[in-house]
């Protein structure tokens, strides 16, 4: 895997769910969000009670948010709006 900015090689390995290459120290897949099991603890919730196993990623391929209460936490769109690429 190469850095998109400097083209330097970054050690990586494939995700067991989608086969996308991720940095070796990543805890979650950058493509599908699956837990990569590279942590010594089996962390399923953060300090805010967010459950990592049941989260739904924003369907907009450029957004890093998750769907909570019907809207994305980053872009604010509904999943339907995000799929179409509509902006509010």
Biopython code that builds the backbone (N, CA, C, O; Angstrom):
import numpy as np
from Bio.PDB.StructureBuilder import StructureBuilder

atoms = [
    (1, "UNK", "N", (0.856, -1.161, 0.000)),
    (1, "UNK", "CA", (0.000, 0.000, 0.000)),
    (1, "UNK", "C", (0.904, 1.226, 0.000)),
    (1, "UNK", "O", (1.929, 1.250, 0.682)),
    (2, "UNK", "N", (0.519, 2.249, -0.772)),
    (2, "UNK", "CA", (1.315, 3.459, -0.887)),
    (2, "UNK", "C", (0.555, 4.655, -0.311)),
    (2, "UNK", "O", (-0.670, 4.733, -0.404)),
    (3, "UNK", "N", (1.298, 5.571, 0.277)),
    (3, "UNK", "CA", (0.725, 6.818, 0.770)),
    (3, "UNK", "C", (0.203, 7.600, -0.433)),
    (3, "UNK", "O", (0.922, 7.755, -1.420)),
    (4, "UNK", "N", (-1.042, 8.099, -0.373)),
    (4, "UNK", "CA", (-1.585, 8.831, -1.517)),
    (4, "UNK", "C", (-0.920, 10.188, -1.741)),
    (4, "UNK", "O", (-1.085, 10.793, -2.801)),
    (5, "UNK", "N", (-0.180, 10.662, -0.761)),
    (5, "UNK", "CA", (0.439, 11.985, -0.871)),
    (5, "UNK", "C", (1.902, 11.923, -1.287)),
    (5, "UNK", "O", (2.329, 12.654, -2.182)),
    (6, "UNK", "N", (2.675, 11.048, -0.636)),
    (6, "UNK", "CA", (4.112, 11.021, -0.906)),
    (6, "UNK", "C", (4.573, 9.770, -1.652)),
    (6, "UNK", "O", (5.747, 9.653, -2.004)),
    (7, "UNK", "N", (3.644, 8.826, -1.895)),
    (7, "UNK", "CA", (3.949, 7.575, -2.608)),
    (7, "UNK", "C", (4.887, 6.640, -1.840)),
    (7, "UNK", "O", (5.387, 5.670, -2.410)),
    (8, "UNK", "N", (5.132, 6.915, -0.565)),
    (8, "UNK", "CA", (5.971, 6.051, 0.263)),
    (8, "UNK", "C", (5.208, 4.764, 0.584)),
    (8, "UNK", "O", (3.997, 4.794, 0.803)),
    (9, "UNK", "N", (5.924, 3.634, 0.611)),
    (9, "UNK", "CA", (5.288, 2.357, 0.949)),
    (9, "UNK", "C", (4.873, 2.333, 2.411)),
    (9, "UNK", "O", (5.640, 2.719, 3.293)),
    (10, "UNK", "N", (3.646, 1.873, 2.657)),
    (10, "UNK", "CA", (3.116, 1.705, 4.007)),
    (10, "UNK", "C", (2.825, 0.220, 4.173)),
    (10, "UNK", "O", (2.074, -0.352, 3.383)),
    (11, "UNK", "N", (3.412, -0.417, 5.194)),
    (11, "UNK", "CA", (3.117, -1.844, 5.399)),
    (11, "UNK", "C", (1.622, -2.043, 5.618)),
    (11, "UNK", "O", (1.002, -1.321, 6.399)),
    (12, "UNK", "N", (1.049, -3.018, 4.933)),
    (12, "UNK", "CA", (-0.380, -3.252, 5.056)),
    (12, "UNK", "C", (-0.741, -4.711, 4.904)),
    (12, "UNK", "O", (0.074, -5.537, 4.494)),
    (13, "UNK", "N", (-1.985, -5.009, 5.243)),
    (13, "UNK", "CA", (-2.498, -6.367, 5.111)),
    (13, "UNK", "C", (-3.985, -6.291, 4.747)),
    (13, "UNK", "O", (-4.633, -5.275, 4.997)),
    (14, "UNK", "N", (-4.527, -7.368, 4.155)),
    (14, "UNK", "CA", (-5.918, -7.331, 3.679)),
    (14, "UNK", "C", (-6.945, -7.483, 4.801)),
    (14, "UNK", "O", (-6.696, -8.139, 5.813)),
    (15, "UNK", "N", (-8.091, -6.864, 4.595)),
    (15, "UNK", "CA", (-9.229, -7.007, 5.497)),
    (15, "UNK", "C", (-9.831, -8.394, 5.293)),
    (15, "UNK", "O", (-9.988, -8.822, 4.150)),
    (16, "UNK", "N", (-10.172, -9.105, 6.362)),
    (16, "UNK", "CA", (-10.766, -10.435, 6.205)),
    (16, "UNK", "C", (-12.186, -10.397, 5.628)),
    (16, "UNK", "O", (-12.678, -11.414, 5.139)),
    (17, "UNK", "N", (-12.845, -9.238, 5.680)),
    (17, "UNK", "CA", (-14.214, -9.132, 5.161)),
    (17, "UNK", "C", (-14.262, -8.737, 3.693)),
    (17, "UNK", "O", (-14.974, -9.363, 2.908)),
    (18, "UNK", "N", (-13.499, -7.688, 3.305)),
    (18, "UNK", "CA", (-13.625, -7.161, 1.943)),
    (18, "UNK", "C", (-12.334, -7.245, 1.137)),
    (18, "UNK", "O", (-12.336, -6.922, -0.051)),
    (19, "UNK", "N", (-11.248, -7.666, 1.744)),
    (19, "UNK", "CA", (-9.944, -7.850, 1.102)),
    (19, "UNK", "C", (-9.234, -6.544, 0.748)),
    (19, "UNK", "O", (-8.214, -6.578, 0.060)),
    (20, "UNK", "N", (-9.745, -5.389, 1.202)),
    (20, "UNK", "CA", (-9.064, -4.114, 0.973)),
    (20, "UNK", "C", (-7.797, -4.056, 1.826)),
    (20, "UNK", "O", (-7.784, -4.559, 2.949)),
    (21, "UNK", "N", (-6.747, -3.455, 1.305)),
    (21, "UNK", "CA", (-5.496, -3.333, 2.050)),
    (21, "UNK", "C", (-5.594, -2.182, 3.039)),
    (21, "UNK", "O", (-6.042, -1.087, 2.699)),
    (22, "UNK", "N", (-5.165, -2.450, 4.275)),
    (22, "UNK", "CA", (-5.175, -1.463, 5.355)),
    (22, "UNK", "C", (-3.800, -1.408, 5.994)),
    (22, "UNK", "O", (-3.070, -2.399, 5.961)),
    (23, "UNK", "N", (-3.420, -0.253, 6.587)),
    (23, "UNK", "CA", (-2.148, -0.187, 7.303)),
    (23, "UNK", "C", (-2.107, -1.241, 8.407)),
    (23, "UNK", "O", (-3.136, -1.567, 8.999)),
    (24, "UNK", "N", (-0.921, -1.768, 8.680)),
    (24, "UNK", "CA", (-0.781, -2.834, 9.673)),
    (24, "UNK", "C", (-1.277, -2.445, 11.059)),
    (24, "UNK", "O", (-1.711, -3.312, 11.818)),
    (25, "UNK", "N", (-1.222, -1.164, 11.407)),
    (25, "UNK", "CA", (-1.652, -0.758, 12.747)),
    (25, "UNK", "C", (-3.124, -0.326, 12.813)),
    (25, "UNK", "O", (-3.587, 0.119, 13.863)),
    (26, "UNK", "N", (-3.862, -0.453, 11.702)),
    (26, "UNK", "CA", (-5.282, -0.070, 11.681)),
    (26, "UNK", "C", (-6.114, -1.043, 12.512)),
    (26, "UNK", "O", (-5.875, -2.250, 12.488)),
    (27, "UNK", "N", (-7.090, -0.513, 13.246)),
    (27, "UNK", "CA", (-8.000, -1.352, 14.029)),
    (27, "UNK", "C", (-9.270, -1.671, 13.256)),
    (27, "UNK", "O", (-9.921, -2.685, 13.506)),
    (28, "UNK", "N", (-9.625, -0.783, 12.296)),
    (28, "UNK", "CA", (-10.828, -0.952, 11.498)),
    (28, "UNK", "C", (-10.483, -0.755, 10.030)),
    (28, "UNK", "O", (-9.603, 0.035, 9.690)),
    (29, "UNK", "N", (-11.173, -1.471, 9.172)),
    (29, "UNK", "CA", (-10.945, -1.387, 7.731)),
    (29, "UNK", "C", (-11.342, -0.006, 7.214)),
    (29, "UNK", "O", (-12.408, 0.506, 7.555)),
    (30, "UNK", "N", (-10.486, 0.592, 6.393)),
    (30, "UNK", "CA", (-10.781, 1.901, 5.816)),
    (30, "UNK", "C", (-11.841, 1.808, 4.722)),
    (30, "UNK", "O", (-12.434, 2.822, 4.355)),
    (31, "UNK", "N", (-12.087, 0.618, 4.200)),
    (31, "UNK", "CA", (-13.066, 0.435, 3.120)),
    (31, "UNK", "C", (-14.455, 0.083, 3.650)),
    (31, "UNK", "O", (-15.434, 0.746, 3.309)),
    (32, "UNK", "N", (-14.549, -0.969, 4.492)),
    (32, "UNK", "CA", (-15.867, -1.447, 4.939)),
    (32, "UNK", "C", (-16.148, -1.196, 6.420)),
    (32, "UNK", "O", (-17.279, -1.378, 6.869)),
    (33, "UNK", "N", (-15.130, -0.778, 7.189)),
    (33, "UNK", "CA", (-15.328, -0.470, 8.601)),
    (33, "UNK", "C", (-15.286, -1.664, 9.535)),
    (33, "UNK", "O", (-15.521, -1.510, 10.733)),
    (34, "UNK", "N", (-14.992, -2.854, 9.019)),
    (34, "UNK", "CA", (-14.951, -4.052, 9.864)),
    (34, "UNK", "C", (-13.790, -3.996, 10.851)),
    (34, "UNK", "O", (-12.721, -3.467, 10.546)),
    (35, "UNK", "N", (-14.018, -4.546, 12.032)),
    (35, "UNK", "CA", (-12.965, -4.648, 13.038)),
    (35, "UNK", "C", (-11.913, -5.625, 12.535)),
    (35, "UNK", "O", (-12.242, -6.740, 12.131)),
    (36, "UNK", "N", (-10.654, -5.215, 12.556)),
    (36, "UNK", "CA", (-9.578, -6.042, 12.014)),
    (36, "UNK", "C", (-8.950, -6.967, 13.048)),
    (36, "UNK", "O", (-8.090, -7.780, 12.707)),
    (37, "UNK", "N", (-9.366, -6.854, 14.302)),
    (37, "UNK", "CA", (-8.884, -7.771, 15.327)),
    (37, "UNK", "C", (-7.428, -7.594, 15.680)),
    (37, "UNK", "O", (-6.784, -8.541, 16.132)),
    (38, "UNK", "N", (-6.890, -6.398, 15.483)),
    (38, "UNK", "CA", (-5.473, -6.164, 15.750)),
    (38, "UNK", "C", (-5.238, -5.528, 17.100)),
    (38, "UNK", "O", (-4.135, -5.059, 17.381)),
    (39, "UNK", "N", (-6.239, -5.506, 17.924)),
    (39, "UNK", "CA", (-6.133, -4.922, 19.246)),
    (39, "UNK", "C", (-6.116, -6.048, 20.258)),
    (39, "UNK", "O", (-6.798, -7.055, 20.069)),
    (40, "UNK", "N", (-5.357, -5.902, 21.324)),
    (40, "UNK", "CA", (-5.309, -6.981, 22.309)),
    (40, "UNK", "C", (-6.626, -7.132, 23.046)),
    (40, "UNK", "O", (-6.980, -8.235, 23.460)),
    (41, "UNK", "N", (-7.359, -6.033, 23.216)),
    (41, "UNK", "CA", (-8.679, -6.107, 23.828)),
    (41, "UNK", "C", (-9.714, -6.259, 22.731)),
    (41, "UNK", "O", (-9.505, -5.786, 21.614)),
    (42, "UNK", "N", (-10.811, -6.903, 23.027)),
    (42, "UNK", "CA", (-11.908, -6.976, 22.065)),
    (42, "UNK", "C", (-12.848, -5.818, 22.364)),
    (42, "UNK", "O", (-13.860, -5.984, 23.045)),
    (43, "UNK", "N", (-12.501, -4.638, 21.845)),
    (43, "UNK", "CA", (-13.256, -3.422, 22.122)),
    (43, "UNK", "C", (-14.458, -3.366, 21.199)),
    (43, "UNK", "O", (-14.308, -3.370, 19.977)),
    (44, "UNK", "N", (-15.651, -3.313, 21.779)),
    (44, "UNK", "CA", (-16.859, -3.208, 20.962)),
    (44, "UNK", "C", (-17.605, -1.913, 21.223)),
    (44, "UNK", "O", (-18.531, -1.588, 20.481)),
    (45, "UNK", "N", (-17.231, -1.158, 22.259)),
    (45, "UNK", "CA", (-17.866, 0.126, 22.542)),
    (45, "UNK", "C", (-16.805, 1.140, 22.925)),
    (45, "UNK", "O", (-15.797, 0.790, 23.538)),
    (46, "UNK", "N", (-17.031, 2.406, 22.561)),
    (46, "UNK", "CA", (-16.118, 3.447, 22.997)),
    (46, "UNK", "C", (-16.646, 4.056, 24.296)),
    (46, "UNK", "O", (-17.640, 3.581, 24.845)),
    (47, "UNK", "N", (-15.987, 5.104, 24.788)),
    (47, "UNK", "CA", (-16.370, 5.719, 26.054)),
    (47, "UNK", "C", (-17.744, 6.382, 25.998)),
    (47, "UNK", "O", (-18.355, 6.626, 27.039)),
    (48, "UNK", "N", (-18.234, 6.674, 24.793)),
    (48, "UNK", "CA", (-19.543, 7.304, 24.642)),
    (48, "UNK", "C", (-20.660, 6.290, 24.445)),
    (48, "UNK", "O", (-21.810, 6.679, 24.240)),
    (49, "UNK", "N", (-20.345, 4.987, 24.502)),
    (49, "UNK", "CA", (-21.351, 3.955, 24.335)),
    (49, "UNK", "C", (-21.643, 3.588, 22.897)),
    (49, "UNK", "O", (-22.586, 2.842, 22.633)),
    (50, "UNK", "N", (-20.846, 4.102, 21.945)),
    (50, "UNK", "CA", (-21.045, 3.777, 20.535)),
    (50, "UNK", "C", (-20.616, 2.337, 20.294)),
    (50, "UNK", "O", (-19.471, 1.977, 20.569)),
    (51, "UNK", "N", (-21.513, 1.520, 19.788)),
    (51, "UNK", "CA", (-21.236, 0.115, 19.530)),
    (51, "UNK", "C", (-20.611, -0.023, 18.144)),
    (51, "UNK", "O", (-21.273, 0.223, 17.136)),
    (52, "UNK", "N", (-19.333, -0.416, 18.092)),
    (52, "UNK", "CA", (-18.613, -0.524, 16.832)),
    (52, "UNK", "C", (-19.110, -1.662, 15.960)),
    (52, "UNK", "O", (-19.020, -1.574, 14.736)),
    (53, "UNK", "N", (-19.622, -2.705, 16.540)),
    (53, "UNK", "CA", (-20.068, -3.859, 15.765)),
    (53, "UNK", "C", (-21.365, -3.597, 15.009)),
    (53, "UNK", "O", (-21.575, -4.167, 13.938)),
    (54, "UNK", "N", (-22.239, -2.747, 15.542)),
    (54, "UNK", "CA", (-23.547, -2.514, 14.940)),
    (54, "UNK", "C", (-23.653, -1.179, 14.205)),
    (54, "UNK", "O", (-24.748, -0.808, 13.783)),
    (55, "UNK", "N", (-22.563, -0.455, 14.041)),
    (55, "UNK", "CA", (-22.650, 0.863, 13.407)),
    (55, "UNK", "C", (-22.937, 0.728, 11.912)),
    (55, "UNK", "O", (-22.589, -0.273, 11.285)),
    (56, "UNK", "N", (-23.570, 1.744, 11.364)),
    (56, "UNK", "CA", (-23.885, 1.789, 9.941)),
    (56, "UNK", "C", (-23.110, 2.964, 9.354)),
    (56, "UNK", "O", (-23.305, 4.107, 9.765)),
    (57, "UNK", "N", (-22.233, 2.683, 8.397)),
    (57, "UNK", "CA", (-21.437, 3.723, 7.778)),
    (57, "UNK", "C", (-22.279, 4.539, 6.811)),
    (57, "UNK", "O", (-23.225, 4.020, 6.218)),
    (58, "UNK", "N", (-21.941, 5.821, 6.647)),
    (58, "UNK", "CA", (-22.614, 6.677, 5.691)),
    (58, "UNK", "C", (-22.408, 6.096, 4.294)),
    (58, "UNK", "O", (-21.282, 5.755, 3.934)),
    (59, "UNK", "N", (-23.480, 5.975, 3.496)),
    (59, "UNK", "CA", (-23.343, 5.375, 2.168)),
    (59, "UNK", "C", (-22.642, 6.263, 1.144)),
    (59, "UNK", "O", (-22.353, 5.806, 0.039)),
    (60, "UNK", "N", (-22.361, 7.526, 1.487)),
    (60, "UNK", "CA", (-21.583, 8.394, 0.603)),
    (60, "UNK", "C", (-20.135, 7.932, 0.700)),
    (60, "UNK", "O", (-19.550, 7.986, 1.782)),
    (61, "UNK", "N", (-19.553, 7.489, -0.382)),
    (61, "UNK", "CA", (-18.207, 6.936, -0.372)),
    (61, "UNK", "C", (-17.119, 7.884, 0.064)),
    (61, "UNK", "O", (-16.000, 7.445, 0.328)),
    (62, "UNK", "N", (-17.409, 9.185, 0.151)),
    (62, "UNK", "CA", (-16.402, 10.169, 0.553)),
    (62, "UNK", "C", (-16.546, 10.614, 1.998)),
    (62, "UNK", "O", (-15.704, 11.365, 2.492)),
    (63, "UNK", "N", (-17.579, 10.176, 2.681)),
    (63, "UNK", "CA", (-17.869, 10.615, 4.043)),
    (63, "UNK", "C", (-17.389, 9.568, 5.046)),
    (63, "UNK", "O", (-17.466, 8.366, 4.788)),
    (64, "UNK", "N", (-16.896, 10.033, 6.188)),
    (64, "UNK", "CA", (-16.408, 9.122, 7.226)),
    (64, "UNK", "C", (-17.381, 8.967, 8.381)),
    (64, "UNK", "O", (-17.050, 8.341, 9.388)),
    (65, "UNK", "N", (-18.580, 9.528, 8.252)),
    (65, "UNK", "CA", (-19.558, 9.486, 9.335)),
    (65, "UNK", "C", (-20.287, 8.163, 9.445)),
    (65, "UNK", "O", (-20.134, 7.269, 8.614)),
    (66, "UNK", "N", (-21.086, 8.066, 10.499)),
    (66, "UNK", "CA", (-21.949, 6.906, 10.716)),
    (66, "UNK", "C", (-23.385, 7.401, 10.858)),
    (66, "UNK", "O", (-23.625, 8.556, 11.207)),
    (67, "UNK", "N", (-24.327, 6.517, 10.584)),
    (67, "UNK", "CA", (-25.736, 6.882, 10.670)),
    (67, "UNK", "C", (-26.209, 6.705, 12.110)),
    (67, "UNK", "O", (-26.134, 5.616, 12.677)),
    (68, "UNK", "N", (-26.699, 7.808, 12.689)),
    (68, "UNK", "CA", (-27.286, 7.795, 14.025)),
    (68, "UNK", "C", (-28.582, 8.592, 13.956)),
    (68, "UNK", "O", (-28.606, 9.691, 13.402)),
    (69, "UNK", "N", (-29.645, 8.055, 14.505)),
    (69, "UNK", "CA", (-30.945, 8.727, 14.514)),
    (69, "UNK", "C", (-31.367, 9.170, 13.115)),
    (69, "UNK", "O", (-31.951, 10.241, 12.946)),
    (70, "UNK", "N", (-31.068, 8.337, 12.111)),
    (70, "UNK", "CA", (-31.526, 8.588, 10.759)),
    (70, "UNK", "C", (-30.689, 9.540, 9.926)),
    (70, "UNK", "O", (-31.019, 9.788, 8.767)),
    (71, "UNK", "N", (-29.592, 10.091, 10.494)),
    (71, "UNK", "CA", (-28.737, 11.042, 9.763)),
    (71, "UNK", "C", (-27.268, 10.734, 10.029)),
    (71, "UNK", "O", (-26.905, 10.161, 11.056)),
    (72, "UNK", "N", (-26.434, 11.135, 9.067)),
    (72, "UNK", "CA", (-24.997, 10.935, 9.193)),
    (72, "UNK", "C", (-24.421, 11.908, 10.222)),
    (72, "UNK", "O", (-24.800, 13.078, 10.246)),
    (73, "UNK", "N", (-23.519, 11.438, 11.060)),
    (73, "UNK", "CA", (-22.910, 12.273, 12.085)),
    (73, "UNK", "C", (-21.929, 13.284, 11.504)),
    (73, "UNK", "O", (-21.579, 14.244, 12.191)),
    (74, "UNK", "N", (-21.472, 13.106, 10.267)),
    (74, "UNK", "CA", (-20.517, 14.033, 9.650)),
    (74, "UNK", "C", (-21.184, 14.970, 8.648)),
    (74, "UNK", "O", (-21.068, 16.189, 8.773)),
    (75, "UNK", "N", (-21.880, 14.417, 7.658)),
    (75, "UNK", "CA", (-22.445, 15.261, 6.592)),
    (75, "UNK", "C", (-23.889, 15.685, 6.872)),
    (75, "UNK", "O", (-24.397, 16.603, 6.228)),
    (76, "UNK", "N", (-24.550, 15.028, 7.822)),
    (76, "UNK", "CA", (-25.906, 15.404, 8.199)),
    (76, "UNK", "C", (-27.009, 14.908, 7.288)),
    (76, "UNK", "O", (-28.182, 15.197, 7.525)),
    (77, "UNK", "N", (-26.654, 14.165, 6.246)),
    (77, "UNK", "CA", (-27.655, 13.687, 5.297)),
    (77, "UNK", "C", (-28.251, 12.362, 5.753)),
    (77, "UNK", "O", (-27.643, 11.620, 6.525)),
    (78, "UNK", "N", (-29.460, 12.081, 5.256)),
    (78, "UNK", "CA", (-30.062, 10.774, 5.485)),
    (78, "UNK", "C", (-29.336, 9.777, 4.585)),
    (78, "UNK", "O", (-28.673, 10.198, 3.638)),
    (79, "UNK", "N", (-29.436, 8.476, 4.842)),
    (79, "UNK", "CA", (-28.800, 7.500, 3.955)),
    (79, "UNK", "C", (-29.263, 7.630, 2.506)),
    (79, "UNK", "O", (-28.464, 7.453, 1.586)),
    (80, "UNK", "N", (-30.535, 7.934, 2.293)),
    (80, "UNK", "CA", (-31.063, 8.077, 0.942)),
    (80, "UNK", "C", (-30.429, 9.270, 0.234)),
    (80, "UNK", "O", (-30.056, 9.176, -0.935)),
    (81, "UNK", "N", (-30.305, 10.409, 0.953)),
    (81, "UNK", "CA", (-29.677, 11.596, 0.380)),
    (81, "UNK", "C", (-28.204, 11.335, 0.072)),
    (81, "UNK", "O", (-27.698, 11.754, -0.969)),
    (82, "UNK", "N", (-27.527, 10.646, 0.976)),
    (82, "UNK", "CA", (-26.104, 10.364, 0.783)),
    (82, "UNK", "C", (-25.871, 9.462, -0.409)),
    (82, "UNK", "O", (-24.888, 9.628, -1.132)),
    (83, "UNK", "N", (-26.770, 8.500, -0.624)),
    (83, "UNK", "CA", (-26.636, 7.605, -1.785)),
    (83, "UNK", "C", (-26.761, 8.378, -3.092)),
    (83, "UNK", "O", (-26.057, 8.088, -4.059)),
    (84, "UNK", "N", (-27.661, 9.365, -3.117)),
    (84, "UNK", "CA", (-27.879, 10.158, -4.328)),
    (84, "UNK", "C", (-26.816, 11.235, -4.502)),
    (84, "UNK", "O", (-26.604, 11.727, -5.610)),
    (85, "UNK", "N", (-26.142, 11.607, -3.402)),
    (85, "UNK", "CA", (-25.158, 12.680, -3.455)),
    (85, "UNK", "C", (-25.782, 14.043, -3.262)),
    (85, "UNK", "O", (-25.155, 15.059, -3.565)),
    (86, "UNK", "N", (-27.040, 14.087, -2.750)),
    (86, "UNK", "CA", (-27.729, 15.361, -2.518)),
    (86, "UNK", "C", (-27.112, 16.059, -1.320)),
    (86, "UNK", "O", (-26.649, 15.407, -0.384)),
    (87, "UNK", "N", (-27.105, 17.366, -1.349)),
    (87, "UNK", "CA", (-26.655, 18.182, -0.224)),
    (87, "UNK", "C", (-27.855, 18.921, 0.347)),
    (87, "UNK", "O", (-28.766, 19.303, -0.386)),
    (88, "UNK", "N", (-27.849, 19.121, 1.675)),
    (88, "UNK", "CA", (-28.942, 19.891, 2.304)),
    (88, "UNK", "C", (-28.704, 21.362, 2.149)),
    (88, "UNK", "O", (-29.510, 22.170, 2.610)),
]
sb = StructureBuilder()
sb.init_structure("model")
sb.init_model(0)
sb.init_chain("A")
sb.init_seg("    ")
for serial, (resi, resn, name, xyz) in enumerate(atoms, 1):
    if name == "N":
        sb.init_residue(resn, " ", resi, " ")
    sb.init_atom(name, np.array(xyz, "f"), 0.0, 1.0, " ", f" {name:<3s}", serial, name[0])
structure = sb.get_structure()
